[in-house]
């Protein structure tokens, strides 16, 4: 329940704005910023709604195959973004969110990503537990530098290896965060079919500092859904806010819009349900109870360095 009329008015106006279906501006903006690892100059792709904003935002973290389509043929730009990433970028933009898709692999020399079961081939500079969280927090800082973004209403979403990076990023001991607080870090996070082993770092203790929604598939051929159930249980036991949904007979990458993947009924069902739950989740955590703020003054947010 809101505590004062001023906050209530601001929150009501904000929610009214985003309760309507927004229009997607159509263009994908290419931006760059340095990772908090101090080495990689990252490339990212911004999907935005029509209109001046301000918008809440979502940072999107790709999986092991990278940002781009398998048909990129050596050209890696916004035109070659994979169908799944384009679909989700548009999904959020059409609902009033800016979406920033971060390329962690291309700037480090691996734009094509990696094949299934290639864990031993992946170099340490792409580590989803120690390095990619630094990319996520660099993206958070970048978004907070943009006047059209609501600075303390930014969520995180990742798939597969990027889902693992998401779970690592939102941990209260994540690299790159100085104060594990949703008002200073990410407000909430969604992880799709991640590998939940997380290099063994969280085998004994895992606590997300912000709410987490985790989707897994019972017939996942790449990662263990049971490991994710166990991680979610550890997160809850430590006092974290984490919910997991395991879709019966769905497969890894069940939300891939390709005809082959969506020909499987369980994948179609899982995709539709996950989209609905994801939208409800971010509406709850990125919009509800909006505190008093102004887009021109964000000094109350401590940017992560």
C-alpha positions as CSV (number, residue, x, y, z in Angstrom):
1,X,0.0,0.0,0.0
2,X,1.4,3.4,-1.0
3,X,2.3,5.7,1.9
4,X,1.5,9.1,0.5
5,X,-0.7,10.8,-2.1
6,X,2.2,12.2,-4.1
7,X,3.8,8.8,-4.6
8,X,0.4,7.4,-5.4
9,X,-0.3,9.9,-8.1
10,X,3.1,9.3,-9.7
11,X,2.7,5.6,-9.5
12,X,-0.8,5.8,-11.0
13,X,0.3,7.9,-13.9
14,X,3.2,5.6,-14.6
15,X,1.1,2.4,-14.5
16,X,-1.6,4.0,-16.6
17,X,1.0,4.8,-19.3
18,X,2.3,1.2,-19.4
19,X,-0.9,-0.6,-18.9
20,X,-1.7,0.1,-22.6
21,X,0.0,-1.8,-25.4
22,X,2.9,0.4,-26.5
23,X,4.1,0.6,-30.1
24,X,7.5,-0.6,-31.0
25,X,9.7,2.1,-32.6
26,X,11.0,-0.4,-35.1
27,X,14.6,0.7,-35.3
28,X,17.3,-1.2,-33.3
29,X,20.0,1.1,-32.0
30,X,23.6,-0.1,-31.7
31,X,25.5,1.2,-28.7
32,X,28.8,0.4,-27.0
33,X,30.2,0.7,-23.5
34,X,33.0,-0.9,-21.6
35,X,32.5,-4.0,-19.4
36,X,33.3,-3.6,-15.7
37,X,36.0,-6.2,-16.4
38,X,38.0,-3.1,-17.6
39,X,38.9,-4.9,-20.9
40,X,36.1,-5.6,-23.3
41,X,34.3,-2.8,-25.2
42,X,30.9,-4.3,-25.5
43,X,28.3,-3.9,-28.2
44,X,24.6,-3.9,-27.4
45,X,21.4,-3.5,-29.2
46,X,18.6,-1.3,-28.0
47,X,14.9,-1.9,-28.7
48,X,12.7,1.0,-27.6
49,X,8.9,1.8,-27.6
50,X,7.7,4.8,-29.5
51,X,7.5,8.1,-27.7
52,X,10.0,10.0,-25.5
53,X,9.7,7.9,-22.4
54,X,10.6,7.5,-19.6
55,X,10.6,3.7,-19.8
56,X,11.5,0.9,-17.4
57,X,14.1,-1.3,-19.1
58,X,15.3,-4.9,-19.4
59,X,18.9,-6.0,-19.9
60,X,19.0,-9.2,-22.0
61,X,21.8,-11.8,-21.8
62,X,22.2,-14.2,-24.7
63,X,23.0,-17.9,-24.4
64,X,25.9,-20.1,-25.6
65,X,25.2,-19.6,-29.3
66,X,25.6,-15.8,-29.0
67,X,23.5,-12.9,-30.2
68,X,23.4,-13.6,-33.9
69,X,21.6,-15.9,-36.3
70,X,23.4,-19.0,-37.4
71,X,23.0,-17.6,-41.0
72,X,25.0,-14.4,-40.2
73,X,27.8,-15.5,-42.6
74,X,30.4,-13.4,-41.0
75,X,28.3,-10.2,-40.7
76,X,27.5,-9.4,-37.1
77,X,25.2,-6.4,-36.7
78,X,21.6,-5.6,-35.8
79,X,20.4,-7.1,-39.0
80,X,21.7,-10.5,-38.0
81,X,20.3,-10.7,-34.5
82,X,18.8,-14.1,-33.9
83,X,15.0,-14.5,-34.2
84,X,14.5,-15.3,-30.5
85,X,16.4,-12.2,-29.4
86,X,14.5,-10.0,-31.9
87,X,11.2,-11.5,-30.8
88,X,11.9,-10.8,-27.1
89,X,13.3,-7.3,-27.8
90,X,10.1,-6.5,-29.6
91,X,8.0,-8.2,-27.0
92,X,9.3,-5.8,-24.3
93,X,9.2,-2.7,-26.5
94,X,5.6,-3.4,-27.4
95,X,4.8,-3.5,-23.7
96,X,6.5,-0.2,-22.9
97,X,10.0,-1.3,-21.9
98,X,13.3,-0.5,-23.4
99,X,15.3,-3.7,-24.0
100,X,19.1,-3.8,-24.2
101,X,20.6,-7.0,-25.7
102,X,24.3,-7.3,-24.7
103,X,26.8,-9.1,-26.9
104,X,29.3,-10.7,-24.5
105,X,30.9,-13.0,-27.0
106,X,31.5,-11.0,-30.2
107,X,33.7,-8.3,-28.7
108,X,35.9,-11.0,-27.1
109,X,36.4,-12.8,-30.4
110,X,33.6,-15.4,-30.4
111,X,30.6,-13.9,-32.3
112,X,29.4,-17.3,-33.4
113,X,29.2,-18.6,-29.9
114,X,29.5,-22.3,-29.1
115,X,27.9,-25.6,-29.9
116,X,26.1,-27.9,-27.5
117,X,28.2,-29.6,-24.8
118,X,31.2,-27.3,-25.5
119,X,31.9,-26.4,-21.9
120,X,35.6,-27.2,-22.0
121,X,36.1,-25.1,-25.1
122,X,34.8,-21.9,-23.6
123,X,37.6,-19.5,-22.5
124,X,37.7,-18.0,-19.0
125,X,37.0,-14.5,-20.3
126,X,33.5,-15.6,-21.1
127,X,32.8,-17.2,-17.7
128,X,29.1,-16.8,-16.8
129,X,29.8,-16.7,-13.1
130,X,32.7,-14.3,-12.8
131,X,32.8,-12.3,-16.0
132,X,29.4,-12.0,-17.6
133,X,27.9,-10.4,-14.5
134,X,30.4,-7.6,-15.1
135,X,28.9,-7.1,-18.5
136,X,25.4,-7.0,-17.0
137,X,26.3,-4.3,-14.5
138,X,28.0,-2.3,-17.2
139,X,24.7,-2.5,-19.2
140,X,22.9,-1.3,-16.1
141,X,25.2,1.7,-15.7
142,X,24.8,2.5,-19.4
143,X,21.0,2.4,-19.2
144,X,21.0,4.7,-16.1
145,X,23.0,7.2,-18.1
146,X,20.1,7.6,-20.6
147,X,17.5,10.2,-19.7
148,X,14.7,8.2,-21.2
149,X,15.2,5.3,-18.8
150,X,13.7,5.0,-15.3
151,X,17.0,4.5,-13.5
152,X,15.7,2.3,-10.7
153,X,13.3,0.2,-12.7
154,X,15.6,-2.1,-14.7
155,X,15.2,-5.8,-14.9
156,X,17.5,-8.6,-16.1
157,X,16.7,-11.5,-18.4
158,X,18.9,-14.3,-19.7
159,X,18.7,-17.6,-21.6
160,X,20.8,-20.7,-21.1
161,X,24.4,-19.6,-20.5
162,X,22.9,-16.1,-20.2
163,X,20.4,-17.5,-17.8
164,X,23.3,-18.8,-15.7
165,X,24.9,-15.3,-15.9
166,X,21.6,-13.8,-14.8
167,X,21.5,-16.0,-11.7
168,X,25.1,-15.1,-10.9
169,X,24.5,-11.4,-11.5
170,X,21.5,-11.3,-9.1
171,X,23.3,-13.1,-6.3
172,X,24.0,-11.0,-3.2
173,X,27.8,-11.8,-3.6
174,X,27.9,-11.1,-7.4
175,X,31.0,-9.6,-8.9
176,X,30.4,-6.0,-9.9
177,X,27.9,-5.0,-7.2
178,X,28.9,-3.0,-4.2
179,X,25.6,-3.0,-2.5
180,X,23.1,-5.9,-3.0
181,X,20.0,-3.9,-3.0
182,X,17.3,-3.9,-5.8
183,X,17.3,-0.1,-5.7
184,X,21.0,0.0,-6.6
185,X,21.2,-3.2,-8.7
186,X,18.6,-4.9,-10.8
187,X,15.1,-4.7,-9.6
188,X,14.2,-8.3,-10.7
189,X,15.5,-11.1,-12.9
190,X,14.1,-13.8,-15.2
191,X,16.2,-16.8,-16.1
192,X,15.3,-19.3,-18.9
193,X,16.6,-22.9,-18.8
194,X,20.0,-22.0,-17.2
195,X,22.7,-24.3,-16.2
196,X,22.3,-24.1,-12.4
197,X,25.6,-25.6,-11.4
198,X,27.2,-22.1,-11.6
199,X,30.7,-23.5,-11.5
200,X,30.1,-24.8,-7.9
201,X,30.2,-21.3,-6.5
202,X,26.8,-21.5,-4.9
203,X,26.7,-25.1,-3.9
204,X,26.4,-24.3,-0.2
205,X,24.7,-20.9,-0.2
206,X,22.8,-18.9,-2.8
207,X,20.7,-15.8,-2.1
208,X,19.4,-13.5,-4.8
209,X,19.1,-9.9,-3.6
210,X,16.1,-9.2,-5.9
211,X,13.1,-11.4,-6.9
212,X,13.9,-14.1,-9.5
213,X,11.6,-16.0,-11.9
214,X,13.2,-19.2,-13.2
215,X,11.9,-21.3,-16.1
216,X,13.2,-24.8,-16.7
217,X,12.2,-27.7,-19.0
218,X,11.7,-31.3,-17.9
219,X,13.1,-32.7,-21.1
220,X,16.0,-30.4,-21.3
221,X,18.9,-32.2,-23.1
222,X,21.6,-29.6,-22.2
223,X,21.1,-28.7,-18.6
224,X,19.6,-30.3,-15.5
225,X,16.2,-28.9,-14.4
226,X,16.7,-30.7,-11.1
227,X,19.8,-28.7,-10.4
228,X,17.7,-25.6,-10.9
229,X,15.1,-26.9,-8.5
230,X,17.8,-27.4,-5.9
231,X,19.2,-23.9,-6.5
232,X,15.8,-22.4,-6.1
233,X,15.4,-24.3,-2.8
234,X,18.7,-23.0,-1.6
235,X,17.7,-19.5,-2.6
236,X,14.4,-19.7,-0.7
237,X,16.1,-21.3,2.4
238,X,18.5,-18.3,2.6
239,X,15.6,-15.9,2.5
240,X,15.6,-15.0,-1.2
241,X,12.6,-14.5,-3.4
242,X,12.8,-17.1,-6.1
243,X,10.2,-19.0,-8.0
244,X,10.7,-21.8,-10.5
245,X,8.4,-23.4,-13.1
246,X,9.4,-26.6,-14.7
247,X,7.5,-27.2,-18.0
248,X,6.6,-30.9,-18.5
249,X,8.0,-32.3,-21.8
250,X,9.4,-29.0,-22.9
251,X,12.9,-28.8,-24.3
252,X,15.9,-26.6,-24.0
253,X,15.3,-23.3,-25.9
254,X,11.6,-24.0,-25.9
255,X,10.9,-20.3,-26.7
256,X,12.9,-20.3,-29.9
257,X,10.4,-19.1,-32.5
258,X,11.7,-21.6,-35.2
259,X,9.1,-23.8,-36.8
260,X,11.0,-26.9,-35.7
261,X,11.0,-25.9,-32.0
262,X,7.4,-24.6,-32.0
263,X,6.2,-27.8,-33.7
264,X,6.5,-29.5,-30.3
265,X,3.2,-28.8,-28.4
266,X,5.0,-28.7,-25.0
267,X,7.3,-26.0,-26.3
268,X,4.5,-23.9,-27.6
269,X,2.6,-24.3,-24.3
270,X,5.7,-23.4,-22.3
271,X,6.5,-20.4,-24.5
272,X,3.0,-18.9,-24.1
273,X,2.9,-19.5,-20.4
274,X,6.4,-18.1,-19.8
275,X,5.7,-15.0,-21.8
276,X,2.6,-14.3,-19.7
277,X,4.4,-15.0,-16.4
278,X,7.4,-12.9,-17.5
279,X,5.2,-9.9,-18.4
280,X,3.2,-10.2,-15.1
281,X,6.5,-10.5,-13.2
282,X,8.1,-7.4,-14.6
283,X,4.9,-5.4,-14.3
284,X,4.9,-6.2,-10.6
285,X,8.5,-5.5,-9.9
286,X,9.4,-2.8,-12.4
287,X,6.3,-0.7,-12.3
288,X,4.2,-1.2,-9.2
289,X,4.7,1.1,-6.2
290,X,6.8,3.5,-8.3
291,X,8.8,5.8,-5.9
292,X,8.9,9.6,-6.4
293,X,11.6,10.5,-8.9
294,X,12.3,12.8,-11.8
295,X,14.0,11.7,-15.0
296,X,16.3,14.7,-14.9
297,X,17.6,13.9,-11.5
298,X,19.1,10.5,-10.8
299,X,21.6,11.5,-8.2
300,X,19.9,9.2,-5.6
301,X,21.1,6.2,-7.6
302,X,24.6,5.1,-6.8
303,X,26.0,3.8,-10.1
304,X,28.2,0.7,-9.8
305,X,31.8,1.2,-10.7
